[in-house]
């Protein structure tokens, strides 16, 4: 079979049979590249190609093009999640959390920087960092999901995920990014030993407690109550014992561990009972 033809002027054109295979998508390899290159510069072959293209296939190709053009560019968080093996659709839902945006993480970093600088002022400055560090992930959880704080709330509500699962996924990402930033700030503290890491257990405990409470009330409400209770506990412990770090000592760490375990048990139980993937608690 001939793969080309010439007109009266001797110009080369694609053979109609070959053009038909190209239009149907069955022509591959270098032959398809050659035909495509020629068609781009030959008005006659482009005109011959139009009736050979199946309208349904042309429509499907156009939809794919529009989807690709209109699709928002993935954020750094979304790309990282995909590289870690998270499905693209799930990664997009997780990365849509406001507390995973550059502006939020930047604000968190500035707050930590202020606390680190204040720690040079003595016990009060160091206490500021230790009291602030555990509530930052909690604030991120509050902004992870919920009407009024999440610009993609309606999209998430229509996704095949329960509220519990979506909140848990987003909160896990928020917690990981927050702990990374807080840990970096802790390295810069003018102290050594256990005190530089005394914020870690409270962070995990407060975040888990907020998540457990969020299965019954809105995350923002749960976070507000947890943060208020934490700050009150820090101030009360400092005043009653005369030690600025009483809320971070051995007994306090044991209490945080107990609270963390209880909250995880609640979350496990909630995960087992939330059988309906469309449930919106």
N, C-alpha and C positions, 0 to 999 in steps of 0.2 A: 504494500500500500504506500502510495506517495504521501510524504509528510509535508509537502509544500506545493504551492502553485504560483504561477506568474501571470500578471495581467498583461494587457496589450502593450503597456509601456515597459514590460520586463521587470516590474517590481515584484519582490518576493512576498507571498502571503501564506498564512497557515492553511493547510489542507482542511476542508470542512469536517472530515471525520475526526481529525486530531483536535480541532476546535471544539467539537462536540464532547469529546472525552475530557477536555480541560474544563468545559462548562459544567459537566456532571461531577467533577471532582475525582474522577477515576484515573487521571493522568498524574503521575508523580515523578519525583526525581528531577534530573537535569532537564528533561523534556518539558515539564511544567514550568520550570524557571525560564526556559528559552521562549516558550509561547507567551508567558506573562510579560517578559521584557519586550517582545515584539508588539504585543497588543497595546502596550502603553504608548508606543510611538506610531501606531498605524491606525488611522481613523477608519479605513475600510474594514479591517479585521475586527475592530471594536463594534462596528455596526453589524457585522455578521454574527458576532458573539451574543448580542442582545436577545434575539429570538431563540437561541440555543440554551439559554439559562432557564432552569425550572423556577417559576415564580415563588414556589414554596421555599426552595433552597435559598433563593436570593433574599427572601424575607427573614429567614432564620439567620443568615449571615449578617444582615443589617441589624437585627436585634443584638447579636453578639458584639458587633462593633459599638453600638450605642451603649450597651452595658459596660463595656470596657472603658469607653470614654467618660461616661457619667460616674463610674465607680470612684469613690474617694480614695486618695492615695493612702495606703496603710501607714499607720503611725509607727514610730520606733518600737513601742511596746507591743503592738500587734505583730510586727515582723519578728520580734524576739520570741513571742509565744509560738508562732508558727514554726520557727527553727527548733523550738523545744518539743515539737511534736503535737501541739494543740491544733485541732481542726480550724480551718480558716474562719468558718462561720462563728465558732465558739470564741476564737481569738478576737474577732471584731466586737462581739458582745462584751467581752471582758475589758478590752482596751477602751471601750466607750465610757467607762466609769470616769466621772470628772476628777476623781482623786488619783487618776493615773495620767493626767495631762501634764504637759511641761510646766504650765503656770502653777498648778497645784504643787508639784514636786519642787519647783523653784521657791515657792512660798515656804514650804516645809524646810528646805535647805537654809533659807534666810533666818527662820525662827531658831533653828539649831545653831547657826553661826552666832546669833545674838546670845544664846544661852551659853555657848562655849566661851565667848568673850567675857560674859558676866561671871563665869566660874573663876576667873582670875581675881575677882574681888573678895574671895574668901568663901566661908561656909554658906552664906546666903546665896551667892552666885552659883555654887555647885549644887545646892539644893534646888535652885530654879531649873537647872538642866535635868536633874534626876526626877523632878516632879513633872516636867514638861514632856520628857521623852516618852513615857508610857501612854500619854493621851493623844499623841500625834497619829498613831495607827488607828486609834478609836475614832478620831475625827475623820480619817479617810474612809473608814467603814460607814460612817454616817452619810457620807457623800457618795457611797458606792452604788446605791440603788434606792429609788423611792420617787414618788411623784413630787415635783417641785424642785428636786435637786439633780435629777438625771434627765438630760435632754433627749435621751433615747428610751425613756420609760415606756412609751407606747409600743415601740419596736420590741423591746424586751418582753413586754406583756404578751405580745403575739408570738413570741418564739416558743419552740417546744421544750421549754425548761420551766421547772417550778420556780417560784420566787426564792425558795430556800436554796436551791442549787445555784441559781444565778448569783445570789448574794454571797454564797460561800465561795464561788469561783472568783468573783471580783475581790472579795475581802482577802482571800489568800494572796492575790497579786498585790493588793495594796499593802498588806502586812509585810510581804517580802521586800518590796521597794522601800518601805518606811524603815524597816530594820537595817537595811543596807546603809541608808543615809544616817540613821542614828548611830549605828556602829562606827561609821567614819568619824562622826562628831565625838564619840566617846574616846577614840584614839587620841584626840587632841586635848582632852581634859588634863589639867595639871595635877593629876593624881595617879597612883599606881595601885595595883591589886584589885580586890573584889569590888571596891566602891565604883570603879570605872564601868563595871558590868552589872551594877545593882539594879539598873533599870530594865534588864532583859525579862526577868520573870514577871514583874508587874505589867510589862507591855503585852506579853502573851496572855496573862490572866485577864487583863482588862478587855483585850480584843475578843477573847473567847467568850467572856461574859456578855459583851455587847452583842455578839452574834447569837448567843443563846437567847437573850432577851428579845432580839429582833424577830424571832420566830413567833412572838406574840404581839409585839407593838412595832411601830415604825422605827427603822434604824436610827433616825435622828433623835427620837425620843429616848430610845435605849442608850444611845451614846451620851446624851445630855445628863441622864441620871447617873451613869457610870462615872463620867468625868467629875461631876459634882461630888459624888461619894468619895472618889479617890483623893481629890484635893482636900476635902474635909478631913479625911483620914490622915493625910500627910501633916496637916497643920495641927490636928489634935495630938498626934503621936509626938510631934516635936515639942509642943507646949507641956504636955503631961510628963514627959521624961527628961526634958531639958537638953535632949540630943537632937540636932537638926536632921540626923539620918536615922531616926528611930523607925521610920516607915520602910526602911530598906535593910534592917538587920536580920538576924537569923530567924526570929519568930515571924517577922513580916514576910520573909521569903517562903517560909513554910506555909503561911496562910495563903500566899499567892499560888503556891503549888496546889494546895487543896482546892482553891477556887478554880484553877485551870482544869484540874481533873474533873470536877463536878460539871463545869461548863461543857467540856468535851463529851461527857456522858449524855448530857442533855442534847447536844448536837447530833450525836450518833443515834439516839432514840428518835429525834425529830426526823433524821434522814430516813430511818426505817419506816416511819409512819406516814411520811409524805409520799404515798404511792401514786397519787394522781399527778401526771406530768403537767397538767394544766391548772393545778391548784394555785391560787394566788392569796396566800395567807397574809 
